[in-house]
Amino acid sequence: MKLNEIDLFEQLKGQTGKQHFQLMCLAFDPGAEFGQTRVGTQSVTARPKCRFNWNACTTIQKGRRFFSKVLTDGPISRINFCTIPEMEIGAEQPIYGKYDSAFDEELKPYIDNLVAARGRVDCPQAFKLAKKLQEECAEFARLSQDETYWNLSHRAIVIAWLKACVLYVANGNQWEKNIEDFVRWSLQYDLWCKMQFFGEDIEAANRVGERIGSRGPQNMLELLPDVFTLEDAIRIRQQQGKNASRRDTMHMIRTWTNRGYCAQRTEHSFEKSRKYSSQM
């Protein structure tokens, strides 16, 4: 489905768009059912399980406009996003490979494995990776204090886990380090796109009337000097468009202290820990 066509974009707005988003959410959520009722002498009433592969291509501007009415309703968090990187003016145009018959033959064994899959397939490595990615996202959320990133990360991790499961089955139920590396990169890329394209609008929708800073969650501890004061932390929160009350700032610092990122020196001064510095 391509959304870069104006006529189709117009068709998907309004009530049709709402139904489209509802179907998208129902198809993503486990245990959800999408009901369809038919009335007639030869018809039946059914509630089938709905799963579909939704692939849309559009420009950034039209994509933001398309999702502008459902920023906090869930569709954005349920989709995996990617983009084509911007090129410098006058840069050499990259040459991409062709998906020819040789490529099809190379891909065929993996497709065959997916087609042949039956019943329940357990992949403990994918579950273990999902737990690890969950902690990594939580750690960045603590350091950036970005609620939008934190909320978007929940379903992004589910998407990453689903990718890992599909790749595991496609690979003949064999786990490889390459799968883990790709899934971690894919999660980070997905979240980067969501924050870059929609993060500012989502935060604005949740905090109407407040000034929103430039997008891209930042590690606020990294923005502070190795030894910093409470006032330094308050100033950084102000610069990042966060609530800069002393209470909220102290709560942030206590979270960092409890996680071992920093230690308290005096009543209102703190120092980054060796544990944190070694990770940077």
Long-range contacts (C-beta under 8 A, 24 or more apart in sequence): 1-54, 1-55, 1-56, 2-56, 2-57, 2-58, 3-56, 3-57, 3-58, 3-62, 3-63, 3-66, 4-57, 4-58, 4-59, 4-62, 9-58, 9-62, 9-66, 12-66, 13-66, 17-66, 17-69, 21-70, 21-73, 21-75, 23-50, 23-52, 24-54, 24-75, 24-78, 24-79, 25-73, 25-74, 25-75, 25-78, 26-50, 27-51, 27-52, 27-54, 28-78, 28-155, 54-79, 60-197, 63-197, 64-197, 64-198, 64-201, 67-198, 68-201, 71-198, 71-201, 71-202, 71-205, 72-202, 72-205, 72-206, 76-152, 76-194, 76-198, 76-202, 77-151, 77-152, 77-154, 77-155, 77-156, 77-194, 78-155, 78-159, 80-156, 80-159, 80-186, 80-190, 81-190, 81-193, 81-194, 81-197, 82-189, 82-190, 82-193, 83-193, 83-196, 83-197, 109-172, 110-170, 110-171, 111-170, 113-169, 113-170, 113-171, 113-172, 113-173, 114-166, 114-169, 114-170, 117-169, 121-165, 121-168, 121-169, 121-173, 123-164, 123-165, 123-168, 123-169, 123-173, 123-175, 125-164, 125-168, 125-175, 125-179, 125-180, 126-161, 126-164, 126-165, 126-168, 126-175, 127-161, 129-160, 129-161, 129-164, 129-180, 129-183, 129-184, 130-157, 130-158, 130-160, 130-161, 130-164, 133-157, 133-160, 133-183, 133-184, 133-187, 137-187, 137-191, 139-259, 140-217, 140-219, 142-255, 142-256, 142-259, 142-261, 143-219, 143-220, 143-221, 143-222, 143-256, 143-261, 144-217, 144-218, 144-219, 144-220, 145-220, 145-237, 145-240, 145-242, 145-252, 146-195, 146-217, 147-203, 147-206, 148-195, 148-199, 148-202, 148-203, 148-206, 148-217, 149-191, 149-195, 149-199, 149-217, 152-191, 152-194, 152-195, 152-199, 152-202, 153-191, 156-187, 156-190, 156-191, 156-194, 157-187, 159-187, 159-190, 160-184, 160-186, 160-187, 160-190, 210-241, 211-241, 212-241, 213-239, 213-240, 213-241, 220-252, 221-256, 221-261, 221-262, 221-272, 221-276, 222-280, 224-272, 226-271, 226-272, 226-277, 227-265, 227-269, 227-270, 227-271, 227-272, 228-269, 228-270, 228-271, 229-268, 229-269, 229-270, 230-268, 230-269, 230-270, 231-268, 233-270
